[in-house]
Amino acid sequence: MKWVEGAEEGIVVAGGQGEGNALTQLSAPEGIFVDTLGTLYVADSRNHRVMRWTQGDKKQGTVIVGGNGPGAGPNQFDVLAGLSFDRHGNLYVADYNNHRVQQFSIE
């Protein structure tokens, strides 16, 4: 949810279509990051993926990493616990059940 100053209710900016794995849905989101352009990144925990919503695109997101089912492969997660970016634009994802943090270069 996004709250505009003075608003009495929030605005859904990602998901909101019930739990699921469609590009319009999330399942147990565990972390978010908003960059300087207003792009929203979501650690979609139970879908084992990181989703991206560009500013103004409320209909559906894009899978940028993961989404290949649970696992320990290089582009898999087993329950995401959070995410962050460094100043060079590298994405770091906390992979809870694999007991690791993965780094990705997002162009």
N, C-alpha and C positions, 0 to 999 in steps of 0.2 A: 504494500500500500504506500502511496505517496500522499503527503499532506501539503496542500498549498496554504500559505500564511492566511489566516482568517477563515479558513474552510471549516465546516462543521462535520465533514465526512471525508474519508480518504478516497484516492483514485487507484483502482487496480492497474498496475503497470506490467504484470507478468502473471501467467497462470489464471486462476480464478474460474477455471472450467471443470472443477472437481479433480480428484486425484487420478492420475493416469500417466501414460508415457507418450501421448501425442505432443506435437510441437506447441500446442496451446495449453498443456497441462504440466503440473509439477507433482512430485511425490516426495514429501518431507524435505523441503528446501532447508538447508543448514547454514548457508552463508551467502552474502551478497557483496558485490563491489560495484560502485558507480564511478566511471572514469570522468575526465574533464569534459568530454563531449556529451555526457549524459547517457552513455551506453551502460546498460545494466547486465551484470554477470551474476549467475545464480548457481550455487552448488546444489544440484538436484540429487539429493542423497540416495534415495531408494531407486532412482533410475540410473544411478552410476554414471552421471554425465555432468558436464558444465554447459549451461545454456547462456545464450547472449540475446538480449533484446536491444535493438537500436532505439534511440529516442524517438518517441512518437509511434513506434510499431507495437501496438498493444495486441494485435491479433495472434501472432505466433513468434516464437523464438527460433534460434538456430543452435544446433549442437556444435560446439567448437572442439571439445575433447570428450572422450569416453562414449557412452551410449552403446557399448558393445557387450552388455551384460556384465554381471559381477565376475571378477577374476583378478589375476595378478600380472597380466600382460602389460606391455608398455603403454597401451592406450586403453587400459581397463582400470576400474576402481572397484572396491568392495566397501561401499558406504562412504560417501564423501562427508567430511566433517567441517570443511571450510575452504576458503580460497583467498588469495591476495596477489597483488602485482608488485613488482619492483619498479624502480625508476626507468629501467630499460624496456619495459613492456613485457617482461617474462611473467608468465602465470605460474603460481605455486598452488598445488592442491593437496590438502591433507586427506590421505586415504586411510580411513580409520581401521578397518579390519585387516588391511595389509601392513599396518604399522609402518607407514612410509609417507614421505612427501615427494610428489612428482613435480618437475619443472617442465613447462612448455613455452616455446617461443610463439607468440601470437602475432601474426603480421597484420 
